[in-house]
Amino acid sequence: MSKPWRTSAAGCVRRRSAMAAPGAGTLGSGLSEPGAVAGDASLNGLEQDDSMTIAAAHLSDTKPRVLVIDDSKDVHRLLKARLRNEQLDLSHAESGAAGLEAVQQEAPAIVLLDLDMPGMDGFEVLRRLKDDAATIHLPVIVLSGLHSSQDKVTAFDLGAVDYITKPFDLTELRVRVRSALRMHGLLQMLAQRAQLDGLTGLWNRAYFDQRWGEEVASCQRHDRPLSLAFFDADHFKSLNDTYGHPAGDQVLIGIAQIFQRVLRQTDIACRYGGEEFAIIMPETEPDEAVKVCERVRDTLENVCWERHPERGVTCSIGLCGSNGSVSVDAAAWLQATDEQLYKAKQGGRNRIAVHQFGGPGKPKLKKAG
């Protein structure tokens, strides 16, 4: 794919040194976040890091963690010795309750679960794991001395991905663990692809809706700062009508690439719809969020586009944030941010309109420059 902007010696891409980006940031946070967007554009002559690709962002050098929930220490010692060469990080819990706690703390890639344990048995552990949205997709392989068909049927009905009876063959166990990890990885990749915007590689609207609700809940629960910004490309319809939709697509891709270069690791960039983007900024007070948004605005304003070098692109930004917990729900916060975006456009475009919940009452309008 050709670069949306030029990086020739003529200096068609211009950046003010005072607004240099702090470094390329990923486009999301959490279990696994998207990396680079479509295209290979560079900023200010600096090529994007090859490691910042969507595929690379999902890869990790860490060993998959396998949690063994079994009241027998002998089983754990045996597995640790025999699976040493499998590049797995094994941990052990000796009861059902301890196993559930370990799942929350360690976030294992797979669980090997005994059924016949004192206190909370393996069936109850499996039931609780599958009743929890955070662990419903965690693969669980049963390792049990219970041989009856009914026990196996119950385990599979509760959500186990495999059932191996004791005494087990270690070669067979290795193969089944590998297979379960591989299948789980493929399912995760497919699920994540469904949350990515096909054109820009950013998180899509569906992911935004889910993540935004979670971030607002976290802000209210833990009394932490949170900011949200809407970005809208100015006069985008006119650009599409004048230069064609391929030029418009390149602008959208270029904006996403600017997000990647300018945003911080913790910022969550999403394509909200059309030419509108949303940036969730956890743990970020409004004053700091303005600085982040200004870096994006300034960078975009100073890009010279390959398909239309005579016409630049700017964006209007609506920003709403809080220094801590406020009595505003997710929907009302969205509405307030959209109102600030409207103010920025009405105020002349290429600027940021800011409102702070719980702060000084009158919204600020920050002009460009």
C-alpha positions in Angstrom: 0.0 0.0 0.0 1.3 3.4 -0.9 2.0 5.9 1.8 -0.8 8.4 2.4 1.7 11.2 2.7 5.1 12.0 1.3 8.4 12.0 3.1 10.5 13.5 0.4 13.5 15.8 0.8 11.2 18.7 0.0 9.8 18.2 3.5 6.2 17.6 2.6 5.6 16.1 6.0 6.2 18.9 8.4 6.3 18.6 12.2 7.1 21.2 14.8 10.0 20.0 16.9 8.3 21.2 20.1 5.4 18.8 19.4 7.4 15.7 18.8 5.6 12.5 19.7 6.8 10.7 22.9 7.0 7.5 20.9 4.8 5.0 19.1 2.0 3.8 21.3 -0.1 0.7 20.9 -3.7 1.2 19.9 -5.3 -0.5 22.9 -4.7 -2.2 26.4 -5.7 -5.3 28.3 -5.4 -9.0 27.4 -4.1 -8.3 23.9 -4.1 -5.0 22.1 -4.0 -4.1 18.3 -0.8 -2.7 16.9 0.0 -1.1 13.6 -2.7 0.0 11.2 -2.9 -0.7 7.5 -0.2 0.8 5.3 3.4 1.6 5.9 3.4 5.4 6.2 6.1 7.1 8.1 6.3 10.4 10.0 9.0 12.9 9.5 11.1 10.4 7.6 11.0 7.9 10.5 9.8 4.5 9.3 7.4 2.7 11.6 8.9 -0.1 13.7 8.4 -3.4 12.0 7.4 -4.8 15.3 4.4 -2.6 15.5 2.1 -4.7 13.4 -1.2 -6.2 14.4 0.2 -9.7 14.2 3.3 -8.8 16.2 1.2 -7.1 18.9 -0.4 -10.4 19.7 2.8 -12.4 20.0 4.6 -12.8 23.2 7.9 -14.4 24.3 6.4 -15.4 27.6 5.6 -19.1 28.2 2.0 -20.0 28.4 1.0 -20.4 32.1 -0.6 -23.8 33.0 -2.5 -23.9 36.3 -2.8 -27.3 37.9 -5.7 -27.5 40.4 -5.2 -30.8 42.2 -4.9 -31.8 45.9 -2.1 -34.1 45.0 1.4 -32.6 45.2 2.7 -35.7 43.5 0.7 -34.9 40.4 2.2 -31.4 40.3 5.8 -32.6 40.8 5.3 -35.2 38.0 3.9 -32.7 35.6 6.5 -30.2 36.3 9.3 -32.7 35.7 7.8 -34.2 32.6 6.6 -31.0 30.9 9.8 -29.1 31.6 10.8 -29.2 27.9 7.3 -28.0 26.7 8.1 -24.3 27.3 5.2 -24.1 29.8 5.1 -22.2 33.1 3.4 -24.5 35.6 1.8 -23.3 38.8 -0.2 -25.4 41.4 -3.2 -24.9 43.6 -4.1 -27.6 46.1 -7.9 -26.9 46.5 -10.8 -25.7 44.4 -11.0 -22.4 46.3 -7.2 -21.8 46.0 -7.5 -22.6 42.3 -10.2 -20.0 41.7 -8.1 -17.4 43.4 -5.1 -18.4 41.4 -7.0 -18.0 38.2 -7.9 -14.4 39.1 -4.3 -13.6 40.1 -2.3 -15.5 37.5 -4.6 -15.4 34.4 -3.4 -18.8 33.1 -3.7 -19.8 29.5 -5.1 -23.2 30.4 -6.2 -25.1 33.6 -5.6 -28.8 34.4 -8.4 -29.7 36.9 -8.9 -32.6 39.2 -12.5 -33.4 40.0 -12.2 -35.4 43.2 -11.0 -32.9 45.8 -12.1 -32.2 49.4 -14.2 -29.1 50.0 -15.0 -27.6 46.7 -14.7 -30.3 44.0 -13.7 -29.9 40.4 -17.3 -29.8 39.1 -18.0 -26.7 41.2 -14.7 -25.1 40.1 -15.6 -25.7 36.5 -19.1 -24.3 37.0 -17.8 -21.1 38.6 -15.2 -20.6 35.9 -17.8 -20.9 33.2 -20.3 -18.7 35.0 -17.8 -15.8 35.1 -17.6 -13.7 31.9 -13.9 -13.2 32.6 -13.1 -16.9 32.5 -15.9 -18.4 30.4 -13.5 -19.1 27.5 -10.6 -20.3 29.6 -9.8 -23.9 28.4 -10.0 -26.5 31.1 -8.7 -30.0 30.7 -10.0 -32.5 33.4 -7.4 -34.8 34.9 -9.4 -37.2 37.1 -9.5 -40.6 38.6 -13.3 -40.6 38.0 -13.9 -43.0 35.1 -17.7 -43.1 34.8 -19.4 -42.0 31.6 -21.7 -39.7 33.7 -18.7 -37.9 35.2 -17.3 -37.3 31.7 -20.7 -36.1 30.4 -21.1 -33.7 33.3 -17.6 -32.3 32.9 -18.2 -31.6 29.2 -21.6 -30.2 29.8 -20.0 -27.7 32.3 -17.5 -26.6 29.7 -14.4 -28.8 29.9 -12.5 -29.0 26.6 -11.0 -32.4 27.3 -11.1 -35.2 29.8 -8.1 -37.4 30.7 -8.4 -40.2 33.2 -5.7 -41.1 35.7 -3.3 -42.7 35.5 -2.6 -40.7 32.4 0.0 -41.1 29.6 2.3 -38.1 29.6 2.9 -38.1 25.9 -0.9 -38.0 25.3 -1.2 -35.2 27.9 1.5 -33.1 26.1 -0.3 -33.5 22.8 -3.7 -32.6 24.3 -2.3 -29.5 26.1 -0.7 -28.3 22.9 -3.9 -28.8 21.0 -6.0 -27.0 23.5 -3.6 -24.0 23.6 -3.5 -23.9 19.8 -7.2 -23.9 19.5 -7.7 -21.3 22.3 -5.2 -19.1 20.5 -7.0 -19.3 17.2 -10.3 -18.6 18.9 -8.8 -15.5 20.6 -7.4 -14.3 17.3 -10.7 -14.7 15.5 -12.6 -13.0 18.3 -10.1 -10.1 18.3 -10.3 -9.7 14.5 -14.0 -9.3 14.9 -13.3 -6.2 17.1 -10.9 -4.5 14.6 -11.9 -2.0 11.9 -11.0 -3.5 8.6 -9.7 -0.3 7.0 -7.6 1.3 9.7 -6.7 -1.6 12.0 -8.1 0.3 15.0 -10.5 -1.1 17.5 -14.1 -0.9 16.1 -17.3 0.5 17.4 -18.4 -2.8 19.0 -15.1 -2.9 21.0 -15.4 0.8 22.0 -18.9 0.3 23.3 -17.8 -2.6 25.5 -14.5 -1.0 26.7 -16.0 2.4 27.4 -18.6 0.9 29.8 -15.8 -0.9 31.6 -13.6 2.2 31.9 -16.4 4.4 33.2 -17.3 1.7 35.8 -13.6 1.5 36.8 -13.5 5.3 37.1 -16.5 5.4 39.4 -15.5 2.4 41.5 -11.9 3.4 42.1 -12.2 7.2 41.9 -9.7 7.5 39.1 -9.3 10.1 36.3 -10.7 9.3 32.9 -11.0 11.3 29.7 -12.7 10.7 26.4 -12.1 12.5 23.1 -14.0 12.4 19.8 -12.0 13.3 16.7 -13.7 14.2 13.4 -11.9 15.0 10.2 -12.9 18.4 9.0 -14.7 18.8 5.6 -14.3 15.1 4.9 -17.3 14.8 2.6 -15.9 17.6 0.5 -12.5 15.9 0.3 -14.2 12.6 -0.8 -16.3 14.5 -3.4 -13.3 16.3 -4.8 -10.6 13.6 -4.8 -12.6 10.4 -4.6 -13.1 7.8 -1.9 -9.6 6.2 -2.3 -8.2 9.6 -1.1 -10.6 9.6 1.7 -9.6 6.1 2.7 -6.0 7.1 2.8 -6.8 10.0 5.1 -8.5 7.7 7.5 -5.6 5.3 7.4 -3.2 8.1 7.9 -5.1 9.4 10.9 -4.9 6.0 12.4 -1.2 5.8 11.8 -0.8 9.2 13.5 -2.6 7.8 16.5 -0.1 4.9 16.6 2.9 7.3 16.5 1.6 9.9 18.9 -0.6 8.3 21.4 0.6 6.7 24.7 0.7 3.0 25.5 -2.4 3.3 27.7 -4.6 5.2 25.2 -7.3 3.3 23.4 -7.9 4.4 19.8 -11.1 3.3 18.1 -12.8 4.1 14.8 -16.2 5.3 16.0 -17.8 5.5 12.5 -17.2 7.2 9.2 -14.6 9.9 9.7 -15.0 10.0 13.4 -12.6 8.4 15.9 -12.7 8.0 19.7 -9.8 7.9 22.1 -10.3 6.6 25.6 -7.7 7.8 28.0 -7.7 5.9 31.3 -6.0 7.4 34.3 -5.8 10.8 32.5 -7.1 14.1 33.8 -8.6 16.5 31.3 -5.6 18.9 31.3 -3.3 16.1 30.4 -5.8 14.7 27.8 -5.7 18.1 26.1 -2.0 17.8 25.6 -2.4 14.3 24.1 -5.1 15.6 21.7 -3.1 18.6 20.8 -0.2 16.4 19.7 -2.6 14.6 17.3 -4.2 17.8 16.1 -0.8 19.4 15.4 0.6 16.4 13.7 -2.4 16.0 11.4 -2.5 19.7 10.5 1.2 19.5 9.3 0.9 16.5 7.0 1.1 16.9 3.3 -1.0 14.2 1.6 0.3 12.4 -1.5 -3.0 12.4 -3.3 -3.8 16.0 -2.6 -0.6 17.9 -1.6 -2.4 21.2 -2.1 -5.0 20.4 0.4 -4.3 19.6 4.1 -6.5 17.9 6.6 -7.5 19.1 10.0 -9.7 17.7 12.8 -12.1 19.0 15.4 -11.9 17.4 18.8 -14.4 17.2 21.6 -13.1 16.2 25.0 -14.7 15.4 28.3 -12.9 14.2 31.3 -12.9 13.9 35.1 -10.2 14.0 37.8 -12.1 11.2 39.6 -15.4 9.6 40.2 -18.4 11.7 39.1 -22.1 10.9 38.9 -22.2 10.7 35.1 -23.0 7.4 33.4 -21.3 6.1 30.2 -24.1 7.3 27.9 -24.3 10.8 29.4 -20.5 11.1 29.1 -20.7 10.1 25.4 -23.4 12.7 24.8 -21.4 15.4 26.6 -18.3 14.6 24.5 -20.3 14.7 21.3 -21.6 18.2 22.4 -18.0 19.3 22.8 -17.2 18.1 19.3 -20.1 20.1 18.0 -18.7 23.2 19.8 -15.3 22.7 18.3 -16.8 22.5 14.8 -19.1 25.5 15.4 -16.1 27.4 16.8 -14.2 27.2 13.5 -12.9 23.6 13.4 -9.2 22.5 13.8 -9.5 23.0 17.6 -10.3 21.3 20.8 -13.4 21.9 22.9 -13.0 20.7 26.5 -15.4 20.1 29.4 -14.3 18.9 32.8 -16.9 17.1 34.9 -16.9 18.3 38.5 -14.6 21.2 37.6 -15.2 24.8 36.5 -18.6 25.0 34.9 -17.9 26.7 31.6 -16.4 24.5 28.8 -13.1 25.8 27.3 -12.5 26.1 23.6 -8.8 25.7 22.7 -7.9 27.3 19.4 -5.3 25.7 17.1 -1.7 26.8 17.5 
